Amino acid sequence: MDVVAGKWKSLILWELHHYGTRRFAELRRGLPGVSEKMLIQHLREMEEDGLVHREVYREVPPKVEYSLTEHGVSLNAALASLGEWGTERIRRIGAEKVFGDVAATARP
């Protein structure tokens, strides 16, 4: 759980899985609300954990791209069922809220 601890790590995994290799600014745009500092910190931690590969191109201006490693891809696969569980929970809670509201307004 240490590897995916933090609000943004699972979202970074999702972003890289669905969109492939991304530059820092593309990742930041894809994660509204993340600060530059937090994104840098999580990307560094994920690189240290072997989930993300950071490719630096020696050009002016410098170009840096991030992608998932095989280890990151396998973690994403392991988290897929958790994502499905969360989606089902949102549906269930949403349905309970709607039905609860309807039941409350139907009472005399």
C-alpha positions as CSV (number, residue, x, y, z in Angstrom):
1,M,0.0,0.0,0.0
2,D,3.0,2.2,0.5
3,V,3.6,2.3,-3.2
4,V,0.2,3.8,-4.0
5,A,-0.2,5.9,-0.8
6,G,-1.2,9.4,-1.6
7,K,-4.1,11.1,-3.3
8,W,-2.4,11.4,-6.7
9,K,-0.4,8.2,-7.3
10,S,-3.3,6.1,-8.5
11,L,-4.5,9.0,-10.7
12,I,-1.0,9.3,-12.2
13,L,-1.0,5.5,-12.9
14,W,-4.4,5.9,-14.6
15,E,-3.3,8.9,-16.7
16,L,-0.1,7.1,-17.9
17,H,-2.0,3.9,-18.5
18,H,-4.7,5.5,-20.6
19,Y,-2.7,8.1,-22.4
20,G,0.7,6.6,-22.6
21,T,3.9,8.6,-22.4
22,R,3.3,12.1,-21.1
23,R,5.3,15.2,-20.5
24,F,5.1,16.9,-17.1
25,A,2.8,19.7,-18.3
26,E,0.5,17.1,-19.9
27,L,0.3,15.1,-16.7
28,R,-0.5,18.3,-14.7
29,R,-3.3,19.3,-17.1
30,G,-4.7,15.8,-16.8
31,L,-4.8,16.0,-13.0
32,P,-6.7,19.2,-12.2
33,G,-5.9,20.3,-8.6
34,V,-2.5,18.8,-8.3
35,S,0.2,21.2,-7.3
36,E,3.5,21.2,-9.2
37,K,5.4,20.3,-6.0
38,M,3.1,17.3,-5.2
39,L,3.3,16.0,-8.8
40,I,7.1,16.2,-8.8
41,Q,7.2,14.5,-5.4
42,H,4.9,11.6,-6.4
43,L,6.7,11.1,-9.8
44,R,10.0,10.9,-8.0
45,E,8.7,8.4,-5.5
46,M,7.1,6.3,-8.2
47,E,10.3,6.4,-10.2
48,E,12.2,5.2,-7.1
49,D,9.6,2.4,-6.6
50,G,10.1,1.3,-10.3
51,L,6.6,2.2,-11.4
52,V,7.5,5.1,-13.7
53,H,10.2,5.6,-16.1
54,R,11.6,9.2,-16.6
55,E,13.3,9.9,-19.9
56,V,15.3,13.0,-20.2
57,Y,16.2,14.2,-23.7
58,R,19.3,16.3,-24.0
59,E,18.0,19.2,-26.0
60,V,17.2,22.9,-25.6
61,P,14.8,23.4,-24.0
62,P,15.1,20.1,-22.0
63,K,12.4,17.6,-22.7
64,V,11.3,15.1,-20.0
65,E,8.8,12.3,-20.6
66,Y,7.2,9.9,-18.1
67,S,5.8,6.4,-18.9
68,L,4.8,3.3,-17.0
69,T,7.4,0.5,-16.5
70,E,6.3,-3.1,-16.7
71,H,6.1,-3.0,-12.9
72,G,3.7,0.0,-13.1
73,V,1.6,-1.8,-15.8
74,S,1.3,-4.8,-13.5
75,L,0.3,-2.6,-10.6
76,N,-2.4,-1.0,-12.7
77,A,-3.7,-4.4,-13.6
78,A,-3.8,-5.4,-9.9
79,L,-5.7,-2.1,-9.1
80,A,-8.3,-2.7,-11.9
81,S,-10.7,-4.7,-9.7
82,L,-10.4,-2.1,-7.0
83,G,-11.5,0.5,-9.6
84,E,-14.4,-1.6,-10.6
85,W,-15.4,-1.9,-6.9
86,G,-15.3,1.8,-6.6
87,T,-17.4,2.4,-9.7
88,E,-20.0,0.0,-8.4
89,R,-20.0,1.7,-5.0
90,I,-20.6,5.1,-6.6
91,R,-23.5,3.6,-8.5
92,R,-24.9,2.1,-5.3
93,I,-24.5,5.2,-3.2
94,G,-25.9,7.4,-5.9
95,A,-28.9,5.1,-6.2
96,E,-29.4,5.0,-2.4
97,K,-29.3,8.8,-2.3
98,V,-31.8,9.1,-5.2
99,F,-34.2,6.5,-3.7
100,G,-33.7,7.9,-0.2
101,D,-34.6,11.4,-1.4
102,V,-37.7,10.0,-3.2
103,A,-38.8,8.1,-0.1
104,A,-38.3,11.1,2.1
105,T,-40.5,13.4,-0.2
106,A,-43.2,10.7,-0.5
107,R,-43.8,10.6,3.3
108,P,-46.9,12.5,4.5
